[in-house]
Amino acid sequence: MNDQFMSWGGAHMRDLLSNVILGNIILSIVIIVICFILAIILGSLKVSLPQNKRNPYSVRENFLTDNERAFLKEFNKACGPEFTIFAQVRLADILNPVKEYKDLNKVASKSIDFIVCKSEDLSLVCAVELDDSTHKLYKRRQRDKFVDDLFQMAKFPLIRFQARSNYNANNIRRLLPFCNPPVIASRVD
């Protein structure tokens, strides 16, 4: 009798177990199908700008102008490995407001063409502006005076080079005051 009960109980348990496994398989398939449908629906909802608005940003073709690149090539040679040059550095990254943060707003959107640092510790040595024909414009001259005044107040050397059609590392090297007392806001033609 025990054997009969066991075989009946075993069959019942086997059927019950099969139904549970089959139910889990069906539930898994249903969940996968639902996830697939959600993926299709969410994939069709593209996150993009509305059609009536254009993308206001694009990647610049060149980080520096042709003239800036030509100058930088010779400037790197002139400075040698003991100095590292960074291009297009925000003034706010090198000049800290001493008293008020409203002063930070005045420099936050302005940049300097090049910053020279000691390679060993990246301590600041001087700033360099490359003055092209745009620096003759009234607004640009106002901006240049503002920048010159900032560097004079900070007692940090700013050297201005006149833009040329070509540059020579030896000529640039002769004009760099790194080993001499700093020249503040000097113009080099």
SVG drawing of the C-alpha trace seen along z (x, -y; Angstrom):
<svg xmlns="http://www.w3.org/2000/svg" viewBox="-2 -102 70 104">
<polyline fill="none" stroke="black" stroke-width="0.4" points="0.0,0.0 2.8,-2.3 4.3,-1.6 1.0,-2.3 0.7,-5.6 4.3,-6.5 3.8,-5.8 0.6,-7.8 2.2,-10.6 5.3,-10.5 3.3,-10.8 1.3,-13.6 4.5,-15.4 6.1,-14.8 3.1,-16.3 3.0,-19.2 6.7,-19.8 6.3,-19.7 3.4,-22.2 5.5,-24.5 8.5,-24.3 6.2,-24.8 4.6,-27.7 8.0,-29.3 9.1,-28.8 5.9,-30.4 6.3,-33.3 9.9,-33.8 8.8,-33.9 6.1,-36.4 8.6,-38.6 11.1,-38.4 8.3,-39.3 7.2,-42.3 10.8,-43.5 11.3,-43.1 8.1,-45.1 9.2,-47.8 12.6,-48.0 11.0,-48.5 8.7,-51.2 11.5,-53.0 13.8,-52.7 11.3,-54.5 11.1,-57.4 14.3,-59.0 15.7,-61.7 16.4,-64.5 16.0,-68.2 12.5,-69.2 12.4,-69.6 11.9,-73.3 15.1,-73.9 18.5,-73.6 21.5,-72.2 23.4,-75.3 26.8,-73.4 29.2,-71.7 32.8,-70.5 35.3,-73.0 37.4,-71.8 40.6,-73.2 41.2,-74.1 43.6,-76.9 43.8,-79.2 46.4,-78.5 48.4,-81.5 48.2,-80.2 49.3,-76.7 52.3,-78.1 53.2,-80.3 52.8,-77.4 55.0,-75.1 57.9,-77.6 57.0,-78.8 57.4,-75.2 60.8,-75.0 61.8,-78.3 60.7,-77.3 62.2,-73.8 61.3,-70.8 61.6,-72.7 58.4,-74.5 54.9,-73.3 52.6,-75.5 48.8,-75.4 46.6,-77.1 43.3,-78.9 43.2,-79.0 40.3,-80.8 41.4,-83.8 39.3,-82.5 41.6,-79.4 44.7,-81.5 43.4,-84.6 41.5,-84.2 39.2,-87.0 40.8,-88.3 37.8,-89.9 34.5,-89.3 33.1,-86.6 31.4,-89.2 35.0,-89.8 35.0,-86.2 32.2,-87.0 34.4,-89.6 37.0,-87.0 34.9,-83.8 34.3,-84.0 37.7,-85.5 40.7,-83.4 44.4,-84.0 46.1,-82.6 48.9,-80.7 50.1,-80.0 53.6,-78.9 54.3,-76.6 57.4,-75.0 57.2,-71.4 58.4,-70.0 55.4,-71.2 53.2,-73.1 53.7,-76.3 52.7,-79.4 55.5,-81.4 53.8,-83.8 50.8,-84.4 51.2,-85.1 48.8,-86.9 49.2,-86.7 47.8,-89.9 46.4,-89.6 44.5,-92.2 41.4,-91.8 43.3,-93.4 43.0,-96.7 39.3,-96.8 37.9,-99.1 36.1,-96.4 39.2,-94.2 41.4,-97.1 39.1,-97.6 39.3,-93.9 43.1,-94.0 43.4,-97.0 41.2,-95.2 43.4,-92.0 46.6,-94.1 45.3,-95.8 44.3,-92.5 47.8,-91.0 49.4,-94.2 47.2,-94.1 48.0,-90.4 51.7,-91.2 51.8,-88.3 53.8,-88.6 51.8,-89.0 53.8,-89.1 52.1,-90.2 53.5,-89.0 52.5,-90.6 51.0,-88.0 53.2,-87.3 53.0,-85.2 55.9,-83.0 57.7,-82.6 61.2,-81.6 62.0,-79.9 65.3,-81.7 63.7,-85.1 61.0,-84.2 63.5,-82.8 65.4,-86.1 62.3,-87.9 61.3,-85.6 62.0,-87.0 61.9,-83.6 65.4,-84.0 65.2,-87.7 63.1,-89.8 59.5,-89.4 58.2,-91.9 54.6,-92.8 52.3,-93.5 55.0,-94.2 54.4,-94.3 56.7,-92.5 56.6,-93.4"/>
</svg>
